[in-house]
Amino acid sequence: QIDWQVFTPISLAGGLIIGVATVILLLGTGRIAGISGIAASLLNPKGLELWQVLFILGLIISPLLYQLIAPLPAVQVTRSLPLLIGAGLLVGFGTRLGSGCTSGHGICGNARLSPRSMAATATFMGFGIATVFIGRQVLDII
């Protein structure tokens, strides 16, 4: 169910921009717009390409540009630092184990009808749902 009080045309525009950007990257460079792979490339400056630097800069600059149109939503972190660090490490491990992240598999891979990406996305979603259920209903930590 969509919360129409929160959904705005800018949400739709954001989705369209992501879709167009991934197509441009794929057609222009032959590369997939997987954030974890692009971010990991920053750790190897010798193999770093200009498009990777521009992609990361775009991720950093885009909220600043959005702020010219509307205020950024308030962010409130209510969980402990160890829990957040653990979650981040698990996500990092999962992206390496799955040979890509949710953006690479979920957006680009599914759009190309990649069976591996469809399986990976189903796995991400299933474990995400299970994690939230266990975290909220069983352990009361989320």
C-alpha positions as CSV (number, residue, x, y, z in Angstrom):
1,Q,0.0,0.0,0.0
2,I,1.3,3.4,-0.9
3,D,1.2,6.2,1.7
4,W,-0.1,9.0,-0.6
5,Q,0.7,11.6,2.1
6,V,4.4,10.8,1.7
7,F,4.5,10.0,-2.1
8,T,5.3,13.0,-4.2
9,P,6.0,13.6,-7.9
10,I,9.7,14.0,-6.9
11,S,9.7,10.4,-5.8
12,L,8.6,9.3,-9.3
13,A,11.2,11.7,-10.8
14,G,13.9,10.1,-8.7
15,G,13.0,6.6,-9.9
16,L,13.0,7.8,-13.5
17,I,16.4,9.5,-13.1
18,I,17.9,6.4,-11.6
19,G,16.5,4.3,-14.5
20,V,17.8,6.8,-17.1
21,A,21.2,7.0,-15.4
22,T,21.6,3.2,-15.4
23,V,20.8,3.0,-19.1
24,I,23.2,5.8,-20.0
25,L,25.9,4.1,-18.0
26,L,25.3,0.7,-19.6
27,L,25.1,2.1,-23.1
28,G,28.0,4.5,-22.7
29,T,30.5,2.3,-20.9
30,G,29.0,-1.2,-20.9
31,R,29.1,-1.2,-17.1
32,I,26.4,-1.9,-14.5
33,A,25.5,0.8,-12.0
34,G,26.1,-1.3,-8.9
35,I,27.0,1.1,-6.0
36,S,29.0,-1.4,-4.0
37,G,31.3,-2.2,-7.0
38,I,31.7,1.5,-7.9
39,A,32.4,2.4,-4.3
40,A,34.9,-0.5,-4.0
41,S,36.7,0.9,-7.0
42,L,37.7,3.9,-4.9
43,L,39.9,1.6,-2.9
44,N,42.1,0.9,-5.9
45,P,43.1,4.3,-7.3
46,K,45.2,2.8,-10.1
47,G,42.2,1.2,-11.7
48,L,39.9,4.1,-11.0
49,E,38.1,5.6,-14.1
50,L,36.6,9.1,-14.4
51,W,33.1,7.8,-14.7
52,Q,33.4,6.1,-11.3
53,V,34.6,9.3,-9.7
54,L,31.7,11.3,-11.3
55,F,29.2,8.7,-10.2
56,I,30.3,8.9,-6.6
57,L,30.4,12.7,-6.8
58,G,26.8,12.6,-8.2
59,L,25.7,10.6,-5.1
60,I,27.2,13.2,-2.8
61,I,26.1,16.3,-4.7
62,S,22.5,15.2,-5.5
63,P,21.1,15.9,-2.0
64,L,22.7,19.3,-2.1
65,L,20.9,20.0,-5.4
66,Y,17.6,18.6,-4.1
67,Q,17.9,21.0,-1.2
68,L,17.6,23.9,-3.6
69,I,14.1,22.6,-4.4
70,A,12.8,21.4,-1.1
71,P,14.2,20.8,2.4
72,L,15.9,17.5,3.0
73,P,13.9,15.1,5.2
74,A,14.9,14.9,8.8
75,V,17.1,11.9,9.6
76,Q,16.9,10.5,13.1
77,V,19.2,7.6,14.1
78,T,17.6,5.7,17.0
79,R,19.8,2.6,17.1
80,S,23.0,1.9,18.8
81,L,26.4,2.4,17.0
82,P,27.4,-1.3,17.5
83,L,24.1,-2.4,15.8
84,L,24.6,-0.1,12.9
85,I,28.3,-1.2,12.5
86,G,27.2,-4.8,12.6
87,A,24.5,-4.2,10.0
88,G,26.9,-2.4,7.7
89,L,29.4,-5.2,7.9
90,L,26.7,-7.8,7.1
91,V,25.6,-5.7,4.1
92,G,29.2,-5.5,2.9
93,F,29.7,-9.2,3.4
94,G,26.5,-9.9,1.5
95,T,27.4,-7.7,-1.4
96,R,30.7,-9.6,-1.8
97,L,29.0,-13.0,-1.4
98,G,26.3,-12.1,-3.9
99,S,28.7,-10.5,-6.4
100,G,26.8,-7.3,-6.3
101,C,24.4,-5.1,-4.3
102,T,20.7,-4.4,-4.5
103,S,21.2,-1.6,-7.0
104,G,23.4,-3.8,-9.3
105,H,21.2,-6.8,-9.2
106,G,17.8,-5.2,-8.3
107,I,17.8,-2.4,-10.8
108,C,20.2,-3.3,-13.5
109,G,20.3,-7.1,-13.4
110,N,16.5,-7.5,-13.3
111,A,16.0,-5.0,-16.1
112,R,18.3,-7.2,-18.2
113,L,16.3,-10.3,-17.1
114,S,19.4,-11.9,-15.5
115,P,18.4,-15.1,-13.7
116,R,21.3,-14.6,-11.3
117,S,20.1,-11.1,-10.4
118,M,16.5,-12.3,-10.0
119,A,17.6,-14.9,-7.6
120,A,19.9,-12.4,-5.7
121,T,17.0,-9.9,-5.5
122,A,14.6,-12.6,-4.2
123,T,17.3,-13.5,-1.6
124,F,17.8,-9.9,-0.6
125,M,14.1,-9.3,-0.2
126,G,13.5,-12.5,1.7
127,F,16.3,-12.0,4.2
128,G,15.4,-8.4,4.6
129,I,11.8,-9.3,5.4
130,A,12.9,-12.0,7.8
131,T,15.5,-9.8,9.5
132,V,12.9,-7.0,10.1
133,F,10.4,-9.5,11.4
134,I,12.8,-11.2,13.8
135,G,14.3,-7.9,14.8
136,R,10.9,-6.3,15.6
137,Q,8.7,-9.2,16.7
138,V,11.2,-11.6,18.3
139,L,14.2,-9.7,19.5
140,D,12.7,-6.2,19.8
141,I,15.9,-4.5,18.5
142,I,14.8,-2.8,15.3
